[in-house]
Every structure is written in C-alpha cells, then in structure tokens.
Amino acid sequence: MNSSFDYRSFLKTLPQKPGVYQFWNETDELIYIGKAKNLKNRVSSYFTTDAQRLNAKTRVLVSKIRKVTFTIVDTEIDAWLLENSLIKKHQPRYNVLLKDDKTYPWIVIKNEKFPRIFSTRKVIKDGSTYFGPYASVPMMYTILGLIKDIYPLRTCNLLLNETNIQAAKFKVCLEYQIGNCKGPCQAFQTEKDYNQSIADIKDILNGKIAAVIKKIKQEMELAAGRLNFELAQQLKEKLDSLEGYQSRSTVVSSSITNVDVFSIASEAQYAFVNYLKVMNGSIIQTQTIEIRKKLDESDEELLSIAISEFRTRFNSQSKEIIVPFELTLEDPKISFTVPKLGEKKKLLELSQKNVLFFKRERLDQYEKLNPEVKTERILSQMMKDLRLNQLPKHIECFDNSNFQGKYPVSAIVVFKDAKPSKKDYRHFNVKTVEGPNDFATMEEAVFRRYRRLLDEGEELPQLVIIDGGKGQLSAALSSLKKLGIDKKLTVIGIAKRLEELYYPGDPYPLYLDKKSESLKIIQQLRDEAHRFGITFHRKKRDQGTLKTELSLIPGIGEASIQKLLTRFKSVKKVKEATDAELASILNTKQLLALRNYFVENN
C-alpha cells in the first residue's frame, strides 16, 4: 500500500457522482486518467486493503500515486467523453495506447463557389465538408470515381466568382472538351445546377443512395416523357452506376440507418476493436484500431474507450450502438443493442470477422519480427487453458518404455519458452523395479529427477506432464509429495485415447479444443518424450541382445564384449570385421573362439 499518500483522508472527500479522476506521481507527472460512474467507489477500489486482489501492474501504479485530482460531470457518458479527450491530450504512462494510421484520407467538398471534390489527408477548419476518414483507400477512390462518372465537376482552382465569370476572365479547358466538366467558368453551367449535383453527392457520401436513385429515376421518366431520349440515356447510365455501387455496398436491410457497430478481440497484451458505420443499409465507414494494454484492462473497459474514440473521431451522432456484450454505460440519448437474431446480428458478425482478421494479420506481423511475442502469447494461453497460476516457461514431460517387462527405461524431455531444450533431455535406467510395473517405474523416475534438481539447487519446472492416466499421475504425485514439492509446481497426466488431461484429486478430465495451441504443445511434448524414450529403450534392448549372444562365446569376457560393442555397434559388423581389426581388442585365442562360433552358428 502507498504510505506516501494519505489516501484514507482523501477518500472521505470524494463525491458519489460520475466524473474523471487523475493520478499523479511524486514529480507531479500525470500517470493515469480514468472515468467513473461513482468517483468514491471507483477510486477507493485502488486502495483496497486486500492488495492481492489487484493485478501486478495495477499495484505498481498505486505505489507511485502521490496525488489524486478529479472532475465531476453530469453523466457517465460525459465522463466517458472527457476521459477520452484528456487521454489523447496528455497520453499518461499507464493508460492504454490506441494505435492506428493517423494519415487516413478524407473526401472534402471545399467551401467555395462551384465546390471542388477531392481526397485529402489534412483536415482544415475553413468551413469545408469532410467525409471519412477512409481506412480503405481503394474504396475511397472507387467512390470518387463513381462521383466523377456521374457528376461532371470542375477540378481547376480558379476563383469562379460572379464578377470573374461575367467578365469572361476564363476559358474552358480540356476537361470540358472531353466531357468531364460542364464549363461553369464560362457560365455554360449555372451555379444552381452545379449545387444540385453537390447535394446529390453529399447524399451518396452520407449513405442516402436510395434517395438519389429515386430522384434520378423520376428525372429519367420525365425526360423520356418529353422525348428527350439523349438526356434519358445519360440518366439511365447514372442510374446503372449508382445501383451497381449500391449492390456492392448494401449489407443489410435499408431500414437500418445511422447505426454504429463495434466488436473486440483481445490477447494478453493487445486488443483490437472494429468499427462499422451504417447508413440506410450501407456501410459508409469502417476502421480497426489496436489498443495496447497497460493494466490488464477488461474487454468492457477497452471497448468503452474505443467507442468514445471512434465516435469523437468520426463525429458520430448515432442514437443506437450495436455491441457484442452488455456495457455499464448509461445515456438516455443512446441505446446499446446486443443483437441475438436478424440483420443487426449479421452486422455484428461482419464486424467480428473484420476484427479477427485484423488481429490475426497484426499478430502474425508482430510474431515474425518479435518471436518472443508469440512465445508469451502461447504461454499465456496455456496458463489460462490449464488453470495455472504462473506462466509455464519450463515444462517437463515423462514417458516410460519396456519390452515385456525387460529393459525398462524412463525418459524426460524439457521445453523452455514453448520450444524443445534438447540439452536438458534425460533418460533413466530403472533400478528399483522388477517386471512390467509402469506405475512404480514412473514413481522412481520422477523421484530421482527432482531429488537431483533439489540437491543441485536447480530451478523446478512450472508444469510437469505425465504420459498416462490417473495411475501414472498418482505415482508421480507420490514422489513429489515425498520430496515436499507437490505444492510448488503443477502436475497433470495426459491419456492418449481421447487426449484427456487429468489433475490430482479431480475425477473428471479436462478436454481442450483439438485445434488449440495449448493442446498442440502438450502433444508435442508427449510425442517427443515417447520418441526419446523409445530410442533409448531400443538401443538398450539391442545392446542386451548383442551382449547375450557374444557372452555365449567361450573365453570372451564382459570387458571384451563391451569394447566390441563400442567399436562395431552390431553383431553383423563384428562378423564382417577383419582379423586385424579384431586383434586390436581380442587376443589370438579369443579371436579363434569368435571365428569358430560364427562358423558353427551361421
């Protein structure tokens, strides 16, 4: 607990009202900003006497607090918005970092006579109208291309005021000659007609395509009725272009209008939030941002921060927000919807697909550049899946092998940071077990392994995996209890038939998703232990068989047999060796006995 700050006296002064609180350190640096529905309750939660209830990062934050200030607001939504704006301004060390490309382009309709329309990455407060930002640059250019095809507008930067036009100060350019402009510079197009096109374009950019289509249909029918077939054909081409664009952009019923959609996907250190802006059944904005966690924030906290950020950035006035789960935010002007069925559910699923894709792509990039990021993610997921209380940075797995009770061996493989550490692999010749007793073999191997680690002062693993079911697990646990370390590490058993995971004292197995990375790591450990163990077992068995055969030769003792095994490796190679090669190990009498034996038993 922070003894340098008299938090008890301060907490008594806090009101039970919504607001924003700020934490400052000993150098008067702002280190954290938060919002609260109830300032007294929220700030008090940091200074709980049960410090273990807070995560490690939050405990570090609390230890640095030397001053707390706060601002009271009318509603929780006001606190939400104020928090977002203060975080963006001050960027405190312990607040989440929102990362995205700050140079997304906009479509601007300039505040001028005969407005120009073009893309820009710089927003200037000069009265112009901006649409965006567009996370998809190709989509923005598709929209601009559509506008250019349907509405010929000027692209020059001439000062087209009434005085200059009447004075015939300008001449039409090539754009007019090829039909891309109607020549307002020489009064060939009236300002009223030009502004009508601008009004239609604004409707398109706002997602009101259906209204523009309806209007063009009426104009086309009117032109045809007047036998102005050339104009009717031009309007028909506009109509086809707009309907084609609408078919590509409409994703839900056109009855859904002015709705914001949000979804979130999170990892141990990162979260990703996708935003969709829907108008008249069309998605007119979409963007995904990354949030880097600082204090193990919940998905609810992160989504609230992102909603505030997006709505401020896009100046959204939507009255309905679609979200994947309930939020505690309350505002009479906004309704939060968690859809279960229908078109709104489809919208949420679309947003979730986008955020999951973005997350996968971004994590793949991180993991290629920083392999340790992937390692930490895998270990964090294992800790969660296996209900561990610490990251399993060091894992060991045991496996036994024998042949009808003969040549019993045990093998242990070691994974560090989710990768094999082959220099730490060990195998054991079983010493105390007679016959095919797999449980006793496991008990001996586990006891010998960890007694040695303790004697040598080596670190214990965080996780021990036993290849086998309840019986092998009980045997391993018995050895850990004898050594007094059963509470210092986690031991589990894996049964091969259904990949069941057993825990001591729990009669019911744990089943992991067959595609989960946690199960894949466990299977890799088990298979590697089996491979390593069976290789040692075969070698020992082969040596035993060879020793048995050579021991039948009169005059060749154990020492000579061992030398032959070391040099020639197999019976076949011993038989094929020359007298000169064998003479380096055997004397003349032994060599003659060996040759006679193989002749008689050929």
Secondary structure, DSSP 4 states (H G I P E B T S, - for coil): --TTS-HHHHHHH--SS-EEEEEE-TTS-EEEEEEESSHHHHHHHHT-S-GGGS-HHHHHHHHH--EEEEEE-SSHHHHHHHHHHHHHHH--TTSPEEE--TT--EEEE-SSSS--EEEES----SS-EEE---S-HHHHHHHHHHHHHHS----------HHHHHTT-----HHHHTTS---GGGTSS-HHHHHHHHHHHHHHHTT-HHHHHHHHHHHHHHHHHTT-HHHHHHHHHHHHHHHHHHHHHB-S-TT--SEEEEEEEE-SSEEEEEEEEEETTEEEEEEEEEEE-SS---HHHHHHHHHHHHHHHTT---SEEE-SS------TT-EEE---SHHHHHHHHHHHHHHHHHHHHHHHHHHHH-HHHHHHHHHHHHHHHTT-SS---EEEEEEEEEETTEEEEEEEEEEETTEE-GGG-EEEE--S--SS-HHHHHHHHHHHHHHHHHHTTPPPPSEEEEESSHHHHHHHHHHHHHHT-TTTSEEEEEETTTTEEE-TT-SSPB---TT-HHHHHHHHHHHHHHHHHHHHHHHHHHHHHHHHHHTTSTT--HHHHHHHHHHH-SHHHHHHS-HHHHHTTS-HHHHHHHHHHHHHT-
